[in-house]
Amino acid sequence: MAPTVPGDIEEEEGLVSIPSDSGSEEPDQSAEEEEKGSLCRCFSSSFLTLGIRSNLQSRDLLYLRMDYKKIADDVSQKILSYSQDTSGWKVVKSSKNITVSWKPSKEYSGNIYRGEGIIEEIPEKVIPFMYLEKYRAKWDSALKSYSIVGEIDENTVICHCITHSYGMGIISSREFVDLIHIRRYDGGVVTTNTVSVEYDKCPVTSSHVRGFNNPCGYVCSPLPENPAHSRLVVFIQPDLGGLLPRAVVESALPNNVVNLISEARETIKKLLQG
């Protein structure tokens, strides 16, 4: 599921945060800032990944046997549960009025990351910018391409995205094929709920390493003190595929989450508020 391509020859084998000790490996923050670029962002977004040996094929075959609507329901429940989980998060980065936290993932042997920032717009106007092709392809600097390749129903689509290569080609570009489901809740909350799937129009090729997004998404809710603004919370826990040094990937993740929220915020302000 994650074929090695020439660009990979340098890769090695082998809703409020309450910080607490998780017993998991601390993210490496010693890497240079330039190493914290657009490597991992691609979820839904997109965002982001652990350098571990992956088991993408068996997971994708499992999803292939499942109904897309059931997948949408399952991932929506998981994103909702993440948004309600207030324990064990450890703050790893605060920048540009954005806070990023992490804790061990229950989906795989890596970590789940949570980013939070304020957007000066209501959720119904924020969420389209996070997943619709006409918006996302224009503002997300981490992505080489982003497209909606299928529609399951009015609230569920299949997207295909490709990240830029990283480190002058030492780490090749990645591609992700994701199901994205939009779900609304009482109180004006709007969410995207995303997970990687198999899709017959997007077969695995040798051109890019296929990554896998474990359940990830955006939870956008009105600010109680100012309903015209929103709190955007991002969850990511992806596996890039291939074989990457864990410390390099982990050091990049928090910065990528900050950039994602910051770029979305700036674009929404520019386009919607003039």
SEZA-437951 format. One record per atom (N, C-alpha, C): atom name; y, z, x; residue number from 1. Coordinates in pm, whole numbers, plus 32768, in hexadecimal, padded with zeros to 4 digits. Atoms other than C-alpha are relative to their C-alpha. Example, Ala and Ser with C-alpha at 12.3 -4.5 7.8 and 13.67 -1.06 7.14 Angstrom:
REM residues 2
   at      v      w      u     i
    N   7F89   8000   8059     1
   CA   7E3E   830C   84CE     1
    C   8078   8000   805A     1
    N   7F89   7FFA   7FAE     2
   CA   7F96   82CA   8557     2
    C   806D   8049   7FB3     2
This chain:
REM residues 274
   at      v      w      u     i
    N   7F87   8000   8052     1
   CA   8000   8000   8000     1
    C   807D   8000   8055     1
    N   7F8D   7FFE   7FA9     2
   CA   80E1   802E   812C     2
    C   7FE0   7FB3   807F     2
    N   8025   8051   7F8D     3
   CA   809B   7F0B   8217     3
    C   8064   800D   8071     3
    N   7FA8   7FFC   7F8C     4
   CA   8127   7F0F   8377     4
    C   8035   7F74   801A     4
    N   7FC2   8080   7FE4     5
   CA   821B   7DF8   83C2     5
    C   8040   8006   8089     5
    N   7FCB   7FFF   7F78     6
   CA   82B7   7D8C   850E     6
    C   8070   8063   8017     6
    N   7F91   7FA3   7FEE     7
   CA   83EC   7E61   84D5     7
    C   7FD4   808F   8011     7
    N   8030   7F77   7FF9     8
   CA   830F   7F95   84D6     8
    C   7FBF   8022   8085     8
    N   804F   7FEB   7F89     9
   CA   8283   7F76   8636     9
    C   8029   807B   804E     9
    N   7FD4   7F8B   7FB8    10
   CA   8352   8098   86B5    10
    C   7FE1   8082   7FB7    10
    N   801C   7F86   804B    11
   CA   82E1   818B   85A6    11
    C   7F83   8044   8036    11
    N   806E   7FB5   7FC8    12
   CA   81F5   829E   8616    12
    C   7F88   8000   7FA3    12
    N   8076   7FE3   804E    13
   CA   8091   82C9   85A5    13
    C   8008   8095   7FDA    13
    N   8000   7F73   8018    14
   CA   8037   83FC   854D    14
    C   803D   8036   7F74    14
    N   7F98   8065   7FF0    15
   CA   880B   894E   7B58    15
    C   8059   804F   8058    15
    N   7FB3   7FB7   7F9E    16
   CA   88AC   8A4F   7C4A    16
    C   7F9D   802E   8067    16
    N   805E   7FE0   7F98    17
   CA   880A   8A8B   7D95    17
    C   8002   8095   801D    17
    N   800E   7F77   7FD6    18
   CA   8788   8BE5   7DE7    18
    C   7FAC   7FFE   807F    18
    N   804A   800E   7F84    19
   CA   8729   8BDA   7F57    19
    C   7F97   806D   8011    19
    N   8066   7FA0   7FDD    20
   CA   85E7   8C83   7FC2    20
    C   7FA6   7FC2   8067    20
    N   805B   8034   7F9C    21
   CA   84E4   8C61   80D2    21
    C   7F8C   7FBE   7FBB    21
    N   806B   804A   8043    22
   CA   83EB   8B57   806B    22
    C   7F85   7FF3   8056    22
    N   8073   800E   7FAA    23
   CA   8307   8B5D   8198    23
    C   7FE9   7F73   802E    23
    N   800E   808C   7FD6    24
   CA   8339   89E6   81C9    24
    C   8055   7FE7   8079    24
    N   7FB5   8024   7F89    25
   CA   83BD   8941   8300    25
    C   8091   7FE5   7FE0    25
    N   7F72   8017   8015    26
   CA   8539   894E   8317    26
    C   8023   7F70   8024    26
    N   7FD3   8086   7FDC    27
   CA   85DD   87F8   8312    27
    C   8048   8003   8085    27
    N   7FC1   800B   7F7E    28
   CA   864E   878C   846C    28
    C   808E   7FCB   7FF1    28
    N   7F74   802A   800E    29
   CA   87CA   8784   846F    29
    C   803E   7FDE   8087    29
    N   7FCB   8019   7F7C    30
   CA   87EB   873C   85E4    30
    C   8015   7F6D   801D    30
    N   7FF2   8091   7FE9    31
   CA   87DB   85C0   85C6    31
    C   8092   7FD8   7FF7    31
    N   7F76   8031   8003    32
   CA   891D   8500   8600    32
    C   8022   7FCD   7F75    32
    N   7FD8   802B   8085    33
   CA   89E8   84AB   84C9    33
    C   7FE1   7F6D   7FE7    33
    N   801D   808C   8017    34
   CA   89B2   833A   8504    34
    C   7F6F   7FE7   7FDD    34
    N   808C   800E   8026    35
   CA   883E   8378   84D1    35
    C   7FEB   8025   7F6F    35
    N   800C   7FD2   8089    36
   CA   888B   83F2   8374    36
    C   803E   7F9C   7FA1    36
    N   7FC4   806C   804D    37
   CA   88E6   82A7   82DB    37
    C   7FB3   7FE1   7F83    37
    N   8036   802E   807F    38
   CA   8849   81DD   81CA    38
    C   7F6A   7FEE   8000    38
    N   808F   8012   7FF1    39
   CA   86DC   81FE   8235    39
    C   7FB2   8011   7F7F    39
    N   805E   7FDA   8068    40
   CA   864D   829F   8105    40
    C   802F   7FEC   7F72    40
    N   7FCE   8000   8086    41
   CA   872F   8270   7FD8    41
    C   7FD5   7F89   7FB0    41
    N   802B   806F   8055    42
   CA   8690   81A0   7ED0    42
    C   7FC2   8036   7F81    42
    N   8044   7FD5   8076    43
   CA   8632   8260   7D96    43
    C   8041   7FCC   7F87    43
    N   7FD3   8020   8081    44
   CA   8674   820A   7C83    44
    C   8083   7FD3   7FF2    44
    N   7FF4   7FEA   7FAC    45
   CA   86D4   824C   7CFC    45
    C   7FCF   8012   8039    45
    N   804D   8026   7F9F    46
   CA   8698   824E   7E28    46
    C   7FFD   8036   8065    46
    N   7FEF   7FCC   7FC2    47
   CA   86AA   82F5   7EFA    47
    C   7FA2   8025   805F    47
    N   7FEC   7F9C   7FEF    48
   CA   85AD   83AE   8058    48
    C   7F84   8034   8029    48
    N   808E   7FFA   7FF3    49
   CA   8472   8414   80EB    49
    C   7FCE   8052   8072    49
    N   8042   7FAF   7F9E    50
   CA   8380   84D3   81BB    50
    C   7FB0   7FA9   805F    50
    N   804D   8050   7FA3    51
   CA   82E8   8449   82FA    51
    C   7F72   8033   800A    51
    N   808A   7FD3   8001    52
   CA   817F   848C   82A2    52
    C   7FA8   7F8B   7FDC    52
    N   805F   8069   8022    53
   CA   8049   83B8   827C    53
    C   7FF0   7FFE   7F69    53
    N   7FFC   8006   8092    54
   CA   8057   8340   8114    54
    C   7F7E   7FCF   7FC4    54
    N   8075   802C   804A    55
   CA   7F52   82FE   800D    55
    C   802E   7FB1   7F87    55
    N   7FBC   8048   806B    56
   CA   8017   8201   7F45    56
    C   7F9F   7FB4   7FA8    56
    N   8056   8057   804E    57
   CA   7EF8   8124   7EDA    57
    C   7FBB   804A   7F90    57
    N   8049   7FB7   8068    58
   CA   7E30   822B   7E1F    58
    C   805E   802F   7F91    58
    N   7FA2   7FD3   8065    59
   CA   7F68   82AF   7D6F    59
    C   802B   7F8C   7FA7    59
    N   7FD5   8073   804E    60
   CA   7FDA   8156   7D04    60
    C   7F90   7FCF   7FA5    60
    N   806F   802A   8055    61
   CA   7E7F   80FF   7C82    61
    C   7FF3   805D   7F88    61
    N   8004   7FA2   8070    62
   CA   7E8B   823A   7BB1    62
    C   806A   7FDD   7F9A    62
    N   7F95   8024   805C    63
   CA   7FDB   81D8   7B1D    63
    C   7FE3   7F7D   7FB9    63
    N   801E   8082   803A    64
   CA   7F5C   8078   7AE3    64
    C   7FAA   800E   7F84    64
    N   8059   7FEB   8072    65
   CA   7E59   8101   79F1    65
    C   8047   8046   7F8C    65
    N   7FB9   7FB3   8065    66
   CA   7F5C   81C3   7931    66
    C   8062   7FA8   7FB5    66
    N   7F9D   8046   8051    67
   CA   8044   814F   7820    67
    C   808C   8021   8031    67
    N   7F79   7FE9   7FCD    68
   CA   81AD   8123   788F    68
    C   804D   8066   7FAC    68
    N   7FB8   7FA1   8054    69
   CA   822D   81E7   7765    69
    C   7FD1   808F   8019    69
    N   8031   7F7A   7FDD    70
   CA   814D   830C   77BD    70
    C   8039   802C   8086    70
    N   7FC3   7FE0   7F7F    71
   CA   81CC   82FA   7922    71
    C   808F   802F   7FEB    71
    N   7F74   7FDC   801C    72
   CA   832F   8305   7899    72
    C   8009   808D   7FC7    72
    N   8000   7F79   8039    73
   CA   82DE   843B   77CA    73
    C   7FE0   8069   806A    73
    N   802A   7F9F   7F9B    74
   CA   8231   84E7   78EC    74
    C   806E   801B   8066    74
    N   7F99   7FED   7F9A    75
   CA   8344   84AA   79EA    75
    C   807C   8042   7FC4    75
    N   7F8E   7FBF   8042    76
   CA   844F   8512   78ED    76
    C   7FEB   8096   7FF6    76
    N   801E   7F71   8006    77
   CA   83A2   8660   78BE    77
    C   8010   8041   8088    77
    N   7FF4   7FC7   7F7A    78
   CA   8398   8694   7A35    78
    C   8092   800D   802B    78
    N   7F72   7FF8   7FDB    79
   CA   8508   8644   7A69    79
    C   8044   8070   7FB1    79
    N   7FC8   7F93   8050    80
   CA   8560   872F   794B    80
    C   7FDA   8087   803C    80
    N   802C   7F81   7FC5    81
   CA   8491   8842   79ED    81
    C   8047   801B   8084    81
    N   7FB6   7FEB   7F83    82
   CA   853C   8809   7B3D    82
    C   808C   8035   7FE3    82
    N   7F77   7FD9   801F    83
   CA   8690   882E   7A99    83
    C   8008   8090   7FCE    83
    N   8003   7F76   8033    84
   CA   8625   897B   7A01    84
    C   7FCE   8064   8068    84
    N   8038   7FAC   7F95    85
   CA   858E   8A00   7B44    85
    C   8070   8032   805A    85
    N   7F92   7FC6   7FB1    86
   CA   8684   8AEE   7BED    86
    C   7FD2   8050   8078    86
    N   8033   7FA9   7F96    87
   CA   85A2   8B9A   7CE9    87
    C   7FD1   7FB1   807A    87
    N   8039   8036   7F86    88
   CA   854F   8B50   7E52    88
    C   804E   7F94   8045    88
    N   7FB2   806A   7FC1    89
   CA   865C   8A4E   7E9F    89
    C   804E   8037   8077    89
    N   7FB8   7FD7   7F88    90
   CA   86F0   8A65   7FFD    90
    C   806D   7F99   801E    90
    N   7F91   805A   7FE5    91
   CA   8848   89D1   803C    91
    C   7FF8   7FCE   8090    91
    N   800B   803B   7F7B    92
   CA   8839   88E0   8162    92
    C   807F   7FB8   8029    92
    N   7F85   8049   7FDD    93
   CA   8985   8826   814C    93
    C   8065   800C   7F8F    93
    N   7F90   8004   805E    94
   CA   8AD8   8841   80A3    94
    C   806D   7FAB   803D    94
    N   7F9B   805C   7FCC    95
   CA   8BD2   8726   80CD    95
    C   803C   7FB2   7F8C    95
    N   7FBC   8051   8065    96
   CA   8CD4   866C   7FFB    96
    C   7FEF   803A   7F74    96
    N   8016   7FBA   807F    97
   CA   8CAB   8771   7EE5    97
    C   7F78   7FDD   7FC3    97
    N   808B   801D   8029    98
   CA   8B38   8718   7ED4    98
    C   7FA5   8061   804A    98
    N   805E   7FA1   7FC5    99
   CA   8A21   8811   7F12    99
    C   7F72   7FC9   7FF8    99
    N   808B   802F   7FFB   100
   CA   88C0   87B2   7F7E   100
    C   7FA5   8074   8023   100
    N   8063   7F96   7FEA   101
   CA   8797   88A0   7F68   101
    C   7F75   7FC3   8007   101
    N   8089   8032   7FF8   102
   CA   8622   8880   7FA4   102
    C   7F9D   8071   7FE8   102
    N   8070   7FA3   800C   103
   CA   84D5   8927   7F61   103
    C   7F80   7FAC   800D   103
    N   807D   804C   7FF6   104
   CA   8366   88C5   7F92   104
    C   7FDF   7FBA   7F7C   104
    N   8025   804D   8077   105
   CA   82F3   87B7   7EA1   105
    C   7F75   8027   7FD1   105
    N   8085   7FEC   803A   106
   CA   81D0   87EA   7DB5   106
    C   7FB7   7F7B   7FED   106
    N   8039   8085   8014   107
   CA   8192   8671   7DAD   107
    C   7FB7   7FCD   807B   107
    N   803D   802D   7F83   108
   CA   813C   8638   7F1A   108
    C   8023   8064   806C   108
    N   7FF1   7F9C   7F97   109
   CA   8148   86E5   806B   109
    C   8089   8001   8041   109
    N   7F78   7FFD   7FCE   110
   CA   82BA   86A9   809E   110
    C   8058   805D   7FAF   110
    N   7F9E   7FAD   8047   111
   CA   83F6   8740   8008   111
    C   8042   7FB2   7F8F   111
    N   7FAB   803A   8067   112
   CA   84BF   8701   7ECE   112
    C   808F   802B   801F   112
    N   7F73   7FE6   7FE5   113
   CA   8639   86E8   7EFB   113
    C   8050   7FF8   7F7F   113
    N   7FA8   7FF8   8076   114
   CA   8745   873F   7DFE   114
    C   8091   7FF7   802E   114
    N   7F73   800D   7FE0   115
   CA   88AC   86C6   7E18   115
    C   8055   8011   7F83   115
    N   7FAA   7FE7   8074   116
   CA   89CB   872E   7D35   116
    C   8092   7FE4   8020   116
    N   7F72   801B   7FF0   117
   CA   8B2E   86AF   7D0B   117
    C   8040   7FE7   7F79   117
    N   7FB3   8014   807B   118
   CA   8C3F   8682   7C07   118
    C   8034   7F70   7FFC   118
    N   7FCE   8087   8017   119
   CA   8C94   852B   7B78   119
    C   806A   8007   7F91   119
    N   7F92   7FF9   8061   120
   CA   8DDC   84F9   7ABF   120
    C   7FEE   7F98   7F91   120
    N   801D   8058   8071   121
   CA   8D40   8447   7996   121
    C   7F91   8040   7FAE   121
    N   8067   7FC6   8055   122
   CA   8C58   8494   7872   122
    C   7F77   7FC5   8024   122
    N   8086   802E   7FDB   123
   CA   8ADB   8473   789E   123
    C   7FDC   7F74   7FCF   123
    N   8024   8082   8036   124
   CA   8ABB   8342   77BC   124
    C   803E   7F8D   8050   124
    N   7FC4   8067   7FAC   125
   CA   8BA0   8284   78A7   125
    C   7FD1   8008   8091   125
    N   8030   7FEE   7F77   126
   CA   8B12   8313   79EB   126
    C   7F77   7FC0   8014   126
    N   808C   8029   7FED   127
   CA   89A0   82C6   79B8   127
    C   7FEF   7F68   800F   127
    N   8010   8090   7FE9   128
   CA   89C5   814A   7991   128
    C   801D   7FD5   808F   128
    N   7FDF   8022   7F76   129
   CA   8A61   813F   7AEC   129
    C   7F8E   8023   8060   129
    N   8069   7FD2   7FA7   130
   CA   892E   81E9   7B7B   130
    C   7F83   7FA8   7FFE   130
    N   807C   804E   8003   131
   CA   8826   80F0   7B0D   131
    C   800F   7F6F   7FD5   131
    N   7FF3   808C   802A   132
   CA   88AD   7FAE   7A72   132
    C   8020   7FA7   8078   132
    N   7FF4   805A   7F8F   133
   CA   8899   7E87   7B5E   133
    C   8091   7FD5   801A   133
    N   7F78   8033   7FEE   134
   CA   89FD   7E10   7B20   134
    C   805C   8065   8043   134
    N   7FB1   7F9A   7FBC   135
   CA   8A80   7F5A   7BA7   135
    C   7FBF   802C   8084   135
    N   8041   7FC3   7F8B   136
   CA   8981   7FEB   7C9A   136
    C   7FFD   7FA3   8079   136
    N   8008   8060   7F91   137
   CA   895E   7EAF   7D69   137
    C   8085   7FF1   8049   137
    N   7F7C   8012   7FC5   138
   CA   8AD4   7EB5   7DAC   138
    C   802E   8076   8055   138
    N   7FC4   7F8D   7FBC   139
   CA   8B14   8017   7E21   139
    C   7FA4   804B   8060   139
    N   805A   7FB0   7FAD   140
   CA   89DC   80A4   7EC8   140
    C   7FEC   7FBD   8088   140
    N   8004   803D   7F7B   141
   CA   8A04   805B   803C   141
    C   7F78   800B   8043   141
    N   8085   7FF2   7FC7   142
   CA   889D   80C7   8084   142
    C   7FA4   7F8C   7FDC   142
    N   805A   8066   8035   143
   CA   880C   7FA1   7FC4   143
    C   8025   7F74   802B   143
    N   7FF1   808D   7FE1   144
   CA   87DC   7E40   803A   144
    C   7FFC   7FAD   7F81   144
    N   8007   8042   8083   145
   CA   877D   7DD4   7EDA   145
    C   7FD1   8062   7F97   145
    N   8028   7FAC   8071   146
   CA   874F   7E71   7D85   146
    C   7FFD   7FA8   7F84   146
    N   8009   8055   8077   147
   CA   86D4   7DC5   7C49   147
    C   7FA5   803E   7F99   147
    N   8058   7FDB   806F   148
   CA   8640   7E0F   7AF4   148
    C   7FA1   7F8C   7FEA   148
    N   8062   806D   8006   149
   CA   84FE   7D44   7AE7   149
    C   7FAD   8002   7F81   149
    N   804C   7FFA   807C   150
   CA   846C   7DB3   799B   150
    C   803A   8066   7FA0   150
    N   7FD1   7FA2   8067   151
   CA   84BE   7E62   7853   151
    C   7F8A   8029   7FA9   151
    N   806E   7FCB   8050   152
   CA   83BF   7F41   77A9   152
    C   802E   8018   7F71   152
    N   7FBE   7FF0   8081   153
   CA   84A3   7FA7   768B   153
    C   8094   8015   801B   153
    N   7F6E   7FF8   7FF0   154
   CA   8617   7FE3   7650   154
    C   802C   806F   805F   154
    N   7FDC   7F91   7FA7   155
   CA   860F   8121   7722   155
    C   7FAC   8005   807F   155
    N   805D   7FFC   7F8E   156
   CA   850B   80C4   782A   156
    C   7FFB   7F79   8045   156
    N   8001   807C   7FB4   157
   CA   851C   7FC0   793E   157
    C   7FAE   8012   8080   157
    N   803D   8001   7F7C   158
   CA   846D   7F60   7A81   158
    C   8066   7FC7   8061   158
    N   7FA0   8031   7F9D   159
   CA   854D   7F3D   7BB2   159
    C   7FBA   7FE9   8085   159
    N   8030   801E   7F7A   160
   CA   8510   7EAD   7D0A   160
    C   8077   800A   805E   160
    N   7F91   7FF6   7FA1   161
   CA   85E8   7F10   7E31   161
    C   7FCC   7FFD   808E   161
    N   8020   800B   7F72   162
   CA   85E9   7ED6   7FA7   162
    C   806F   8044   804F   162
    N   7F9D   7FBD   7FAC   163
   CA   8696   7FB5   80A3   163
    C   8020   7FAB   8079   163
    N   7FE0   8040   7F80   164
   CA   8745   7F3E   81DB   164
    C   7FA3   8038   806C   164
    N   8048   7FCB   7F8C   165
   CA   868A   7F5C   8324   165
    C   8059   8067   8043   165
    N   7FBA   7F8D   7FC9   166
   CA   86EF   8083   83F9   166
    C   7FE7   8008   8097   166
    N   8011   7FEE   7F71   167
   CA   872B   80C8   8568   167
    C   7FE9   7F7D   8049   167
    N   800A   8083   7FC1   168
   CA   875A   7F5C   85CE   168
    C   7F74   7FC6   7FF3   168
    N   8082   803B   801D   169
   CA   860F   7EFF   8531   169
    C   7F89   8052   802C   169
    N   8070   7FAA   7FD7   170
   CA   8540   8019   85C8   170
    C   7FB3   802D   7F86   170
    N   8040   7FE1   8080   171
   CA   84FC   8086   8463   171
    C   8020   7F8E   7FA1   171
    N   7FEA   8076   8053   172
   CA   84CD   7F5A   8385   172
    C   802C   8025   7F73   172
    N   7FD6   7FE7   808A   173
   CA   8552   7F34   8224   173
    C   7F89   8028   7FAB   173
    N   8066   7FD4   8060   174
   CA   8490   7FD3   8107   174
    C   801D   7FC3   7F78   174
    N   7FEE   802A   808A   175
   CA   8456   7F5D   7FA6   175
    C   7FBE   8065   7FA4   175
    N   8032   7FA4   8066   176
   CA   841A   8028   7E6C   176
    C   7FFA   7FB6   7F7B   176
    N   800D   8035   8089   177
   CA   839E   7FC0   7D15   177
    C   7FF2   807A   7FA5   177
    N   7FF7   7F84   804D   178
   CA   83FD   80CC   7C1A   178
    C   800D   7FE8   7F6B   178
    N   7FE2   7FF6   808E   179
   CA   83EE   8116   7AAA   179
    C   8076   805F   7FF0   179
    N   7F8C   7FAC   801D   180
   CA   853C   819F   7A2E   180
    C   800A   8012   7F69   180
    N   7FF7   7FE1   808F   181
   CA   854F   824B   78DB   181
    C   807D   8053   7FE7   181
    N   7F87   7FB7   8026   182
   CA   8694   82BD   7839   182
    C   7FE0   805B   7F8A   182
    N   8019   7FA1   806C   183
   CA   867D   83F6   7764   183
    C   807A   8058   7FEC   183
    N   7F8D   7FAE   8025   184
   CA   8787   84BA   76AA   184
    C   7FD2   8083   7FC1   184
    N   801E   7F7C   8036   185
   CA   878C   8628   764B   185
    C   807B   8036   7FB7   185
    N   7F91   7FC0   8047   186
   CA   8861   8707   756D   186
    C   806C   802B   8063   186
    N   7F91   7FD5   7FAC   187
   CA   89B6   875F   75F3   187
    C   803C   7F92   8054   187
    N   7FC6   8070   7FB8   188
   CA   8A05   8603   7674   188
    C   7FC3   7FE6   8089   188
    N   8043   8012   7F7F   189
   CA   890F   8611   7799   189
    C   7FB7   7F79   8001   189
    N   8042   8081   7FF0   190
   CA   8898   84BB   7814   190
    C   7FB7   8001   8087   190
    N   804F   7FFD   7F86   191
   CA   8784   848E   7917   191
    C   7FC2   7F78   801F   191
    N   805A   806A   7FD8   192
   CA   86D4   8382   79DE   192
    C   7F84   8044   8039   192
    N   807F   7FC5   7FD8   193
   CA   8565   83C8   7A23   193
    C   7FAC   7F92   8040   193
    N   8033   806E   7FB0   194
   CA   84C2   82FC   7B32   194
    C   7F83   8026   804E   194
    N   8076   7FEF   7FAC   195
   CA   8373   82D3   7BE0   195
    C   7FCE   7F75   8027   195
    N   8034   8081   7FD5   196
   CA   82D2   81B9   7CA7   196
    C   7F83   7FD9   7FB3   196
    N   8072   8035   804B   197
   CA   81D5   80DB   7BF5   197
    C   7FD3   7F7C   803D   197
    N   802C   8088   7FE3   198
   CA   8107   7FA2   7C24   198
    C   8039   7FA3   7F94   198
    N   7FCB   8062   805E   199
   CA   81A0   7E6D   7B83   199
    C   7FD7   7F76   8031   199
    N   803E   807C   7FD2   200
   CA   80FA   7D19   7B8B   200
    C   8063   7F99   8035   200
    N   7F9C   805E   7FCE   201
   CA   823F   7C5D   7BC8   201
    C   8035   8026   808A   201
    N   7FD1   7FD1   7F7D   202
   CA   827B   7D26   7D06   202
    C   7F89   802B   8056   202
    N   8072   7FDE   7FAC   203
   CA   813E   7D15   7DDA   203
    C   802B   802E   808A   203
    N   7FE5   7FD7   7F77   204
   CA   8131   7DB8   7F2E   204
    C   7FFA   7F86   805C   204
    N   7FFC   806E   7FA1   205
   CA   818F   7CC5   8044   205
    C   800F   8039   808D   205
    N   7FF0   7FD5   7F75   206
   CA   81A5   7CD2   81BF   206
    C   8092   8003   802B   206
    N   7F72   8007   7FDC   207
   CA   831F   7CA6   81B4   207
    C   8040   808A   800B   207
    N   7FC5   7F7B   8002   208
   CA   8369   7E15   816C   208
    C   7F92   8068   7FF1   208
    N   805B   7F90   8017   209
   CA   82B7   7F62   817C   209
    C   801B   8038   7F75   209
    N   7FF2   7FCD   8088   210
   CA   8279   7FDD   8019   210
    C   800A   8099   8001   210
    N   7FEF   7F71   800C   211
   CA   8303   8139   7FDC   211
    C   7FD6   8031   7F76   211
    N   802A   7FC5   807F   212
   CA   82AB   8227   7EC1   212
    C   805F   8071   7FDB   212
    N   7FAA   7F96   8032   213
   CA   83A3   82F4   7DF8   213
    C   7FB0   805C   7FA5   213
    N   8035   7F99   8059   214
   CA   8305   8430   7D73   214
    C   806A   801C   7F96   214
    N   7FA0   7FEC   806D   215
   CA   83AC   84A6   7C2F   215
    C   808C   8027   8033   215
    N   7F78   7FEB   7FD3   216
   CA   8523   8493   7C68   216
    C   805E   7FD5   7F90   216
    N   7FA5   802A   806A   217
   CA   865C   845B   7B9D   217
    C   8086   8046   8004   217
    N   7F7B   7FC8   800E   218
   CA   87B7   84BD   7B2D   218
    C   8009   804D   7F7C   218
    N   7FE5   7FB2   8079   219
   CA   881A   85CD   7A36   219
    C   8098   800F   7FF8   219
    N   7F6F   8002   800C   220
   CA   897F   859D   79BD   220
    C   8029   804A   7F81   220
    N   7FDB   7FAD   8072   221
   CA   8A1B   86A4   78DB   221
    C   8096   801B   7FFF   221
    N   7F70   7FE4   8008   222
   CA   8B7D   86E9   785B   222
    C   8020   8088   803D   222
    N   7FD4   7F7F   7FCD   223
   CA   8C39   87FB   7910   223
    C   8031   8055   7F8B   223
    N   7FD4   7FAB   806F   224
   CA   8C64   891E   781B   224
    C   8097   8017   8000   224
    N   7F70   7FE4   7FF7   225
   CA   8DC4   8960   789C   225
    C   8055   7F82   7FF3   225
    N   7FB7   807E   800C   226
   CA   8E23   87EE   7890   226
    C   7F9D   7F93   7FD5   226
    N   8065   8060   8031   227
   CA   8D42   8712   77B4   227
    C   801D   7F6F   8023   227
    N   7FE0   8088   7FD6   228
   CA   8DF9   85DA   782E   228
    C   7FC7   7FE0   808A   228
    N   803E   8010   7F7D   229
   CA   8D53   8612   7982   229
    C   7F6C   8026   7FF7   229
    N   8091   7FE8   8003   230
   CA   8BE0   8627   79DA   230
    C   7FCF   8042   8080   230
    N   804B   7FCF   7F8B   231
   CA   8AFA   86E6   7AC0   231
    C   7F89   7FA3   8013   231
    N   806E   805A   7FE0   232
   CA   8A0F   85ED   7B65   232
    C   7FA2   8046   8061   232
    N   8066   7FC4   7FAB   233
   CA   88CE   867E   7BF2   233
    C   7F97   7F96   8020   233
    N   805C   8066   7FCF   234
   CA   87EB   859F   7CC4   234
    C   7F83   8044   8037   234
    N   807F   7FCF   7FC9   235
   CA   8679   85E0   7D0E   235
    C   7FB9   7F8C   8045   235
    N   804C   8066   7FB9   236
   CA   85BC   851B   7E17   236
    C   7F8A   8040   804A   236
    N   8073   7FD5   7FB2   237
   CA   8464   853E   7EB7   237
    C   7FA9   7F86   8020   237
    N   8044   807F   7FE9   238
   CA   83FF   83EA   7F3F   238
    C   7FAB   8000   807E   238
    N   8052   801B   7F8B   239
   CA   8301   836F   8037   239
    C   801B   7F70   802A   239
    N   7FDA   8087   7FD4   240
   CA   837B   8246   8104   240
    C   7F89   7FA6   801A   240
    N   8070   8051   7FD3   241
   CA   821F   81D4   815D   241
    C   800C   7FEB   8096   241
    N   7FFF   8010   7F70   242
   CA   81C9   8171   82BE   242
    C   7FEE   8088   8043   242
    N   8011   7F85   7FB3   243
   CA   81C2   827A   83CE   243
    C   8080   801C   804C   243
    N   7F7E   7FE2   7FC7   244
   CA   830B   831C   842A   244
    C   8004   8090   8032   244
    N   7FEF   7F75   7FD3   245
   CA   836D   8452   84F4   245
    C   803F   8055   7F92   245
    N   7FD1   7FAD   806E   246
   CA   839C   8565   83F6   246
    C   808E   8034   8016   246
    N   7F7E   7FC4   7FE5   247
   CA   84CA   8603   84A1   247
    C   8071   7F9C   7FE9   247
    N   7F97   8066   8010   248
   CA   8590   84BC   849F   248
    C   801B   7FE9   7F6C   248
    N   7FEF   801B   808E   249
   CA   8551   847C   832F   249
    C   803E   8077   7FB8   249
    N   7FCB   7F88   8042   250
   CA   8593   85E2   82C4   250
    C   8093   8014   801F   250
    N   7F73   7FED   7FDD   251
   CA   86DB   85EB   8380   251
    C   805A   7F9E   7FB7   251
    N   7FAF   8066   8045   252
   CA   874E   84B2   82C9   252
    C   8012   801C   7F6C   252
    N   8000   7FF2   8092   253
   CA   8701   8521   8166   253
    C   807C   8044   7FC6   253
    N   7F8B   7FC1   803D   254
   CA   881C   8618   8120   254
    C   807D   7FA9   8007   254
    N   7F8A   8055   7FF2   255
   CA   8923   8529   81A5   255
    C   7FFA   7F8A   7FA0   255
    N   800F   806F   805D   256
   CA   8897   840F   80D1   256
    C   8021   8029   7F71   256
    N   7FE1   7FCF   8086   257
   CA   88B0   84E2   7F96   257
    C   8097   8010   7FEF   257
    N   7F6E   7FF1   8004   258
   CA   8A1B   8537   7FE7   258
    C   8042   7F78   7FF1   258
    N   7FC4   8086   8007   259
   CA   8A6D   83C8   8020   259
    C   7FEA   7FBF   7F78   259
    N   801F   8039   8083   260
   CA   89C2   8361   7EDD   260
    C   8062   8031   7F96   260
    N   7FA7   7FC6   8066   261
   CA   8A8C   844F   7E04   261
    C   8090   7FDB   801C   261
    N   7F77   801F   7FDB   262
   CA   8BCD   840F   7EC4   262
    C   8023   7F6E   7FE0   262
    N   7FE5   808D   801C   263
   CA   8BB2   8293   7EA8   263
    C   8005   7FE5   7F6A   263
    N   7FFF   8011   8092   264
   CA   8B5E   82A7   7D36   264
    C   8082   8036   7FC6   264
    N   7F84   7FC1   8032   265
   CA   8C85   838F   7CF8   265
    C   8079   7FA8   801B   265
    N   7F8E   8054   7FDC   266
   CA   8D7A   82AF   7DB1   266
    C   8003   7F7E   7FB0   266
    N   8006   807E   804A   267
   CA   8D01   8174   7D04   267
    C   8023   8014   7F6D   267
    N   7FE3   7FE4   808C   268
   CA   8D0C   820D   7BA8   268
    C   8096   8019   7FED   268
    N   7F71   7FE3   800A   269
   CA   8E6C   828D   7BE5   269
    C   8051   7F80   800D   269
    N   7FB7   807D   7FE8   270
   CA   8EDE   813A   7C65   270
    C   7FF5   7FA0   7F8B   270
    N   8016   8065   8068   271
   CA   8E45   8064   7B54   271
    C   8024   802F   7F74   271
    N   7FE9   7FD0   8088   272
   CA   8E6B   8143   7A24   272
    C   8089   803F   7FEE   272
    N   7F80   7FBC   800D   273
   CA   8FAC   81F6   7A71   273
    C   8071   7FB3   8042   273
    N   7F99   8055   7FC5   274
   CA   9063   80E0   7B24   274
    C   8032   802D   8085   274
